[in-house]
Amino acid sequence: MTVKVDKPRANRTDHTSATVVPQLPKPEWGPRLPYFDVLLSLLEKGDSSVEAAFGRHVHWGFWPDPRSATGDAADYAMAAERLCIEVCAGANITNGQLVLDVGCGFGGTIASLNERFQHMRFVGLNIDQRQIARAKARVTPRGDNLVTFVAGTASSLPLPDASCDTVVAVEAIFHFPDRAQFFGEAHRVLKPGGRLSLSDYLPQHWMQPALWLKVPSFHFGDFDVRYSLERYRRLANEVGFRLVIERDINANTLPTFDFLESLKPLVARFGKQVVIETRMLRWISRLRLLCYGILAFEKS
Ligand SMILES: C[S@@+](CC[C@H](N)C(=O)[O-])C[C@H]1O[C@@H](n2cnc3c(N)ncnc32)[C@H](O)[C@@H]1O
């Protein structure tokens, strides 16, 4: 499926029908993402703390000074917005671009870019129809921006060759079935000089021999954290990308764990399991066995 993306026109408000070919049925081959099942049901019930924290972005927070984190949902939402801004900053986005957001969640990254840039065409791609439906309902294009959300997979991007200025994937790549395939697709759809910017958990290279498994998690679902920075560099070379930004923001994300553990509706749904997994991931991050980073790649 390829999305036909029109040029922006003044005062265009129909952001769904004019630019999208019919959607895929709910994919049966998607990853297991139990946390989204829970988030969606809590959001449907109108849970205010979950709405405040995860109604827009579903990713970790970024605190320039981690000691400033207050632990409430409003503070978390601001930190999540900052993380989105930091990842997008790696892409050098300017007005008038076509931006593809892969693994777009509830459309928070596109919502943020839509508020900050003009004459844009945005395409959000997600494997989960329910998230696409929420994104469509919540993101209204500003000015002459065009916004399209489509269901599909990161392994087959719905844009023609060399059509896109920027690809972003905020905290989503570890769920994709195959990073190499996604990189090949991102390279195909980007124009020369276009950028792919993403955030991911990077293992220390010395851990590589131990990383033969995808990490199965009760709460986070299928979670593949086997790509170290060195492996990303190799992949970039193979595909025809240049690694232009590598930022270690691990310390800036650490208050996320305290917040997750304190989020009562989530803990009530998952029970002790989510607390145990969150604590494990907190220690893995503190010990820097997995480091949260932002990487940006430029198509040569
Ligand atoms: C942690 S969430 C991040 C969502 C969003 N990027 C954000 O920052 O709010 C990971 C997202 O990746 C999506 N995803 C997982 N596997 C995918 C795939 N193969 N293709 C496209 N999206 C996928 C999930 O449905 C989910 O929306």
The ligand as an SDF file (V2000), in Angstrom:
LIG
                    3D

 27 29  0  0  0  0  0  0  0  0999 V2000
    6.6750    2.9140   22.7430 C   0  0  0  0  0  0  0  0  0  0  0  0
    5.4800    3.1320   21.4970 S   0  0  0  0  0  0  0  0  0  0  0  0
    5.9840    4.7320   20.8490 C   0  0  0  0  0  0  0  0  0  0  0  0
    4.8470    5.4110   20.1800 C   0  0  0  0  0  0  0  0  0  0  0  0
    5.1670    6.7920   19.6140 C   0  0  0  0  0  0  0  0  0  0  0  0
    6.3110    6.7720   18.7350 N   0  0  0  0  0  0  0  0  0  0  0  0
    5.3830    7.7670   20.7210 C   0  0  0  0  0  0  0  0  0  0  0  0
    6.5490    8.1300   20.9050 O   0  0  0  0  0  0  0  0  0  0  0  0
    4.4270    8.1640   21.3810 O   0  0  0  0  0  0  0  0  0  0  0  0
    5.9700    2.0010   20.1810 C   0  0  0  0  0  0  0  0  0  0  0  0
    5.0670    2.0760   18.9700 C   0  0  0  0  0  0  0  0  0  0  0  0
    5.5700    1.2570   17.9110 O   0  0  0  0  0  0  0  0  0  0  0  0
    4.4410    0.6650   17.2480 C   0  0  0  0  0  0  0  0  0  0  0  0
    4.9030   -0.5010   16.4730 N   0  0  0  0  0  0  0  0  0  0  0  0
    5.3340   -1.6820   16.9720 C   0  0  0  0  0  0  0  0  0  0  0  0
    5.7020   -2.4990   15.9780 N   0  0  0  0  0  0  0  0  0  0  0  0
    5.4910   -1.8410   14.8140 C   0  0  0  0  0  0  0  0  0  0  0  0
    5.6930   -2.1540   13.4520 C   0  0  0  0  0  0  0  0  0  0  0  0
    6.1800   -3.3470   13.0650 N   0  0  0  0  0  0  0  0  0  0  0  0
    5.3710   -1.2370   12.5160 N   0  0  0  0  0  0  0  0  0  0  0  0
    4.8720   -0.0350   12.8880 C   0  0  0  0  0  0  0  0  0  0  0  0
    4.6690    0.3280   14.1750 N   0  0  0  0  0  0  0  0  0  0  0  0
    4.9770   -0.5490   15.1320 C   0  0  0  0  0  0  0  0  0  0  0  0
    3.5250    0.3300   18.3930 C   0  0  0  0  0  0  0  0  0  0  0  0
    2.2250    0.0320   17.9870 O   0  0  0  0  0  0  0  0  0  0  0  0
    3.6540    1.6060   19.2200 C   0  0  0  0  0  0  0  0  0  0  0  0
    2.7790    2.5900   18.7640 O   0  0  0  0  0  0  0  0  0  0  0  0
  1  2  1  0
  2  3  1  0
  2 10  1  0
  3  4  1  0
  4  5  1  0
  5  6  1  0
  5  7  1  0
  7  8  2  0
  7  9  1  0
 10 11  1  0
 11 12  1  0
 11 26  1  0
 12 13  1  0
 13 14  1  0
 13 24  1  0
 14 15  1  0
 14 23  1  0
 15 16  2  0
 16 17  1  0
 17 18  1  0
 17 23  2  0
 18 19  1  0
 18 20  2  0
 20 21  1  0
 21 22  2  0
 22 23  1  0
 24 25  1  0
 24 26  1  0
 26 27  1  0
M  CHG  2   2   1   9  -1
M  END
$$$$
